[in-house]
């Protein structure tokens, strides 16, 4: 579908915008920033973000999870008895 049908549906004047120049111009400052921060800071930040997520899951564990298997069914409760 993506390879053969969708290209045939594109308008005749369709053109893809070239974004290579944008990508090249912004790559160098981003790499320099990462080098300045260092790997340790990135690891610590990603670890603390994961810990924050774990804390939210633990704190709201009673309301986040539904322990009723029937709640997974898309069939309304009134029709489940049929």
Backbone as CSV, one residue per row, in Angstrom:
resi,resn,N_x,N_y,N_z,CA_x,CA_y,CA_z,C_x,C_y,C_z
1,UNK,0.826,-1.183,0.000,0.000,0.000,0.000,0.879,1.258,0.000
2,UNK,1.817,1.330,0.942,2.665,2.514,1.061,3.580,2.665,-0.142
3,UNK,4.068,1.571,-0.664,5.050,1.631,-1.754,4.422,1.925,-3.104
4,UNK,3.243,1.353,-3.387,2.696,1.445,-4.731,1.433,2.296,-4.840
5,UNK,0.541,2.243,-3.864,-0.737,2.934,-3.983,-0.634,4.395,-3.573
6,UNK,-0.074,4.675,-2.391,-0.029,6.052,-1.901,0.756,6.996,-2.815
7,UNK,1.898,6.610,-3.380,2.574,7.523,-4.305,1.714,7.876,-5.525
8,UNK,0.892,6.961,-5.964,0.031,7.241,-7.114,-1.053,8.258,-6.772
9,UNK,-1.382,8.409,-5.503,-2.418,9.349,-5.078,-1.889,10.759,-4.821
10,UNK,-0.580,10.948,-4.855,-0.007,12.275,-4.606,-0.327,13.228,-5.753
11,UNK,-0.498,14.516,-5.443,-0.715,15.496,-6.512,0.513,15.595,-7.411
12,UNK,0.308,16.057,-8.627,1.398,16.150,-9.595,2.490,17.119,-9.155
13,UNK,2.121,18.199,-8.473,3.099,19.216,-8.080,3.674,18.992,-6.681
14,UNK,3.507,17.798,-6.123,4.011,17.497,-4.784,5.529,17.438,-4.791
15,UNK,6.146,18.109,-3.826,7.608,18.089,-3.714,7.985,17.975,-2.238
16,UNK,8.986,17.194,-1.956,9.475,17.035,-0.593,10.501,18.127,-0.328
17,UNK,10.373,18.777,0.804,11.294,19.846,1.160,12.604,19.245,1.651
18,UNK,13.709,19.786,1.206,15.033,19.315,1.603,15.365,19.868,2.988
19,UNK,15.574,18.982,3.963,15.889,19.400,5.326,17.308,19.043,5.726
20,UNK,18.115,18.591,4.783,19.488,18.205,5.102,20.315,19.369,5.618
21,UNK,20.141,20.558,5.050,20.912,21.717,5.503,20.564,22.055,6.944
22,UNK,19.304,21.973,7.307,18.886,22.230,8.685,19.503,21.225,9.640
23,UNK,19.475,19.975,9.242,20.025,18.921,10.102,21.520,19.119,10.311
24,UNK,22.248,19.446,9.255,23.690,19.637,9.367,24.032,20.851,10.227
25,UNK,23.257,21.932,10.106,23.588,23.149,10.844,23.311,23.018,12.330
26,UNK,22.410,22.116,12.731,22.076,21.983,14.144,22.753,20.797,14.819
27,UNK,23.432,19.996,14.062,24.060,18.807,14.635,25.263,19.177,15.500
28,UNK,26.103,20.056,15.022,27.339,20.375,15.728,27.086,20.983,17.108
29,UNK,26.226,22.015,17.265,25.987,22.553,18.613,25.403,21.503,19.567
30,UNK,24.548,20.634,19.047,23.961,19.606,19.905,25.041,18.648,20.404
31,UNK,25.939,18.241,19.529,27.012,17.338,19.946,27.942,17.999,20.949
32,UNK,28.236,19.284,20.754,29.090,19.988,21.706,28.417,20.059,23.076
33,UNK,27.099,20.268,23.087,26.378,20.316,24.358,26.426,18.986,25.082
34,UNK,26.289,17.921,24.340,26.343,16.589,24.951,27.729,16.318,25.506
35,UNK,28.737,16.733,24.782,30.106,16.518,25.270,30.355,17.308,26.548
36,UNK,29.789,18.532,26.622,29.976,19.337,27.835,29.281,18.712,29.034
37,UNK,28.091,18.234,28.813,27.331,17.649,29.920,28.008,16.384,30.430
38,UNK,28.414,15.566,29.499,29.074,14.325,29.874,28.082,13.194,30.057
39,UNK,28.589,12.031,29.937,27.734,10.846,30.043,27.176,10.657,31.438
40,UNK,27.938,10.999,32.444,27.475,10.782,33.819,26.217,11.587,34.108
41,UNK,26.165,12.825,33.651,24.988,13.661,33.891,23.770,13.096,33.179
42,UNK,23.961,12.589,31.984,22.841,12.014,31.241,22.326,10.766,31.940
43,UNK,23.234,9.928,32.413,22.822,8.718,33.121,22.092,9.069,34.409
44,UNK,22.596,10.047,35.147,21.932,10.453,36.381,20.555,11.034,36.106
45,UNK,20.437,11.856,35.066,19.149,12.457,34.744,18.150,11.389,34.328
46,UNK,18.545,10.456,33.472,17.609,9.426,33.024,17.232,8.517,34.182
47,UNK,18.175,8.262,35.088,17.850,7.456,36.260,16.870,8.150,37.175
48,UNK,17.041,9.462,37.372,16.127,10.181,38.258,14.745,10.288,37.627
49,UNK,14.661,10.406,36.296,13.359,10.442,35.638,12.650,9.101,35.807
50,UNK,13.401,8.016,35.697,12.815,6.696,35.912,12.358,6.504,37.340
51,UNK,13.148,6.998,38.289,12.760,6.901,39.690,11.496,7.696,39.972
52,UNK,11.358,8.862,39.356,10.152,9.675,39.543,8.932,8.942,38.995
53,UNK,9.091,8.305,37.853,7.989,7.526,37.290,7.609,6.361,38.184
54,UNK,8.617,5.680,38.720,8.347,4.573,39.643,7.625,5.057,40.890
55,UNK,8.004,6.225,41.392,7.354,6.770,42.589,5.893,7.084,42.322
56,UNK,5.585,7.636,41.148,4.187,7.925,40.807,3.392,6.629,40.693
57,UNK,3.957,5.633,40.039,3.262,4.353,39.916,3.013,3.718,41.275
58,UNK,3.989,3.798,42.168,3.822,3.216,43.494,2.785,3.999,44.303
59,UNK,2.826,5.311,44.238,1.913,6.139,45.020,0.463,5.953,44.577
60,UNK,0.235,5.838,43.271,-1.128,5.741,42.747,-1.498,4.315,42.353
61,UNK,-0.845,3.343,42.924,-1.063,1.957,42.508,-2.489,1.482,42.732
62,UNK,-3.197,2.023,43.716,-4.562,1.579,43.993,-5.547,2.081,42.941
63,UNK,-5.263,3.223,42.331,-6.208,3.784,41.365,-5.788,3.573,39.916
64,UNK,-4.536,3.256,39.657,-4.080,3.091,38.284,-4.470,1.743,37.685
65,UNK,-4.481,0.717,38.487,-4.702,-0.628,37.979,-6.117,-1.087,38.311
66,UNK,-6.776,-1.696,37.339,-8.084,-2.289,37.553,-7.881,-3.800,37.646
67,UNK,-8.220,-4.375,38.762,-7.977,-5.798,38.986,-9.094,-6.690,38.443
68,UNK,-10.142,-6.096,37.894,-11.252,-6.872,37.341,-10.967,-7.221,35.882
69,UNK,-10.867,-8.507,35.593,-10.588,-8.958,34.243,-11.727,-8.606,33.290
70,UNK,-12.942,-8.594,33.775,-14.086,-8.277,32.920,-14.067,-6.827,32.442
71,UNK,-13.316,-5.973,33.109,-13.233,-4.572,32.699,-12.498,-4.419,31.376
72,UNK,-11.760,-5.447,30.955,-11.055,-5.403,29.688,-11.971,-5.636,28.489
73,UNK,-13.158,-6.140,28.735,-14.076,-6.461,27.660,-14.730,-5.200,27.096
74,UNK,-14.813,-5.073,25.759,-15.490,-3.918,25.175,-17.010,-4.069,25.186
75,UNK,-17.502,-5.249,25.585,-18.947,-5.492,25.610,-19.539,-4.840,26.857
76,UNK,-20.647,-4.074,26.706,-21.271,-3.430,27.879,-21.719,-4.458,28.908
77,UNK,-21.747,-4.042,30.159,-22.111,-4.938,31.272,-23.488,-5.532,31.064
78,UNK,-24.431,-4.733,30.552,-25.806,-5.236,30.349,-25.823,-6.403,29.370
79,UNK,-24.955,-6.380,28.379,-24.947,-7.432,27.354,-24.044,-8.599,27.726
80,UNK,-23.205,-8.442,28.728,-22.323,-9.545,29.128,-23.114,-10.713,29.691
81,UNK,-24.238,-10.430,30.315,-25.067,-11.505,30.866,-25.734,-12.363,29.824
82,UNK,-25.917,-11.839,28.619,-26.554,-12.611,27.554,-25.645,-13.723,27.090
